[in-house]
Structures are given as structure tokens and as C-alpha cells.
Amino acid sequence: MEPYEHGMLDVGDGNQVYWETVGNPGGKPAVFLHGGPGAPSKGARKALDAEKFRLVIFHQRGAGLSTPHASDPVADMGVNTTGHLIADMEQLREHLGIEKWLVYGGSWGTTLGVAYAQRHPERVSEMILVAVTLASTRELEWLYRGVSRFFPEAWARFSAHAGDAPDLVRAYADLMESPDRAVREQAALEWVRWEDTVLSLEDFGGKNIFADRASDDVLALVRIIAHYYANNGFVDDLLAHADKLAGIPAALIHGRRDLSCPADTAYALAQAWPDAELTLVDDSGHKGSPAFNEAIRSAVRRFSP
């Protein structure tokens, strides 16, 4: 699954976006949208059938191998928004000579995928959306406050580090802009501790999947997440505009036990999008399960050429 082609795409604003293609050069085009935002993964290379798909993977602005890296405090987050990422996708699609592609997204990647498809429906053949979230105010208030009802002691620590600010996400975003690396490192560790706590009751997947040390990748991840979610993901009400997705076949796969992204969002999206088929996996949370993985494989087979 090593890439047969890769490069750096100049997308303007001083940004270079890393991209690679894996699988069959003559296969059905598809693009993988990683989560986070700010969390590229080599696991993306195994998302689709390598014999049947030409899979395009790119690292979103500030993350992974893209430059400038968001761990560097001089990297300008003002030119890192969902609108910029959608424009980057279009520039990459044109650069690779692809007319239309399947969009595969996970977690934050589902938000970006839906926003992209609403902007450019004519460029999307199908969609596979895993662990669905739309970055709505309701969802973000749940993730960074409401779910604290399950983890009151962890919440007390998480909120106290930001001075119990009313807008906790904005307070962390401000901490991640500090010129003092020590301040950024401590804020990043407290943030990922909370993220891991929210997922800690799941039966499958490793513990501390986000981090246990403040590496540059963790600093970039937290800086990007806090920046995006302090601004509601830089998206409007995506659910209210689900009619723009009409005619795009989609598979939505979601874990019923996902405390970070409750299943009602995936259900509401499927209700508003007649071309989308929702699979709720009873034993899965955000990190998946064997049954969750089989549901993904079933969706891949459904859309395989």
C-alpha cells in the first residue's frame, strides 16, 4: 500500500499540501478525508479496495506532512478554514485530472465531506461517511460540556485548566496561540486527555489514541481542532442544507455507543437525505469494532466498480 505517486501542492497563502495516491492507477477515483481536524493516518491507505480504486489521500492544511506545520506558532491559522480545505480539494482534483470521485470521510472528515459535496455535488460520485458529525453547535456543546455528566472529575480538570471559561473551546484555542511552547504543551495534553476520556468506555481500540506526550503532531492536532471548533467548524447548518446532496448515493456508518458523536446526528442526516443508507452498529463506539469494520467493507463493495 505504498503510494505510487505523491507530491506537494502549492495551494496559496504560503501553504503546501502533501498528497499521495495508492491502489490501482486505472481504478475508480476516490478521496480520503482524515479526521481531527488535523489527524492524518497511514490507515487511510487501507480504506478502499486497492485493486479497484485509485485512492487520493491528502494531509489537510497544517497537519502531517503539509507545511507550514501548525505546531509552529508562526503558521497562520487565519488561512486554515473549511472553505480553504474545500478549495484545496478542488485544486488537487484538477491537478490529478479527476472529473468525479467517491468521497470517503471519517469523523471530522464527514463534516468536510458533506460541506464539500454541498458546494460541489457534481464532483461527487458516491460517499462513505464513517462516525458522522456535522460540527453543529449542539454537537460541540455536547462534546466539550454536555458529556461531562459521565466524567465529572475529568471535566473538572479539563475546564479548570482553561480557567473555567464560559467558552471553553475558545479558551483552549487562545492557549494554543501562546508563544510559550510550555503553555501550548500543557494545554494540548489536557485537551487530548479529555478526548481520550470521552472514548474510554469503548470496548474496542487502544487507550490514549490521541497522545500521551506533547509531540509536534499533538500540538498541531490540538491547535487545529480548537481553532476549528471555536468557530463551529467554519460551516453553516449542514443538516439544514441536506437537500443539496440529493442524487448522491451514500453509506453512513455509525457506532451506537459513540459518546463523542451521538448517533442522532447520523440518523437525522439519513432522514434528510433519501439517497443515504444508515447502518448503526450496536457494539461500536467512535473507535469501531469488527462489526463496524464489516459494515465499512460492505459499503466499499457496494460502490466498487
Buried (B, 14 or more C-beta within 10 A) or exposed (E): EEBEEBBBBEBEEEBBBBBBBBBBEEBBBBBBBBBBBBBBBEEBBEBBBBEBBBBBBBBBBBBBBBBBBBBEBEBEBEBBBBEBBBBBBBBBBEBBEBEEBBBBBBBBBBBBBBBBBBBBEEBBBBBBBBBBBBBBEEBBEBBBBEBBEEBEEBBEEBBEBBEEBEEBBBBBBBBBBBEEEEEBBBBBBBBBBBBBBBBBEBEBEEEBBBBEEBEEBBBBBBBBBBBBBBBBBBBEEBBEBBEBBEEBBBBBBBBBBBBBBBBEBBBBBBEBBEEBBBBBBEBBBBBBBEBBBEBBEEBBEEBBE
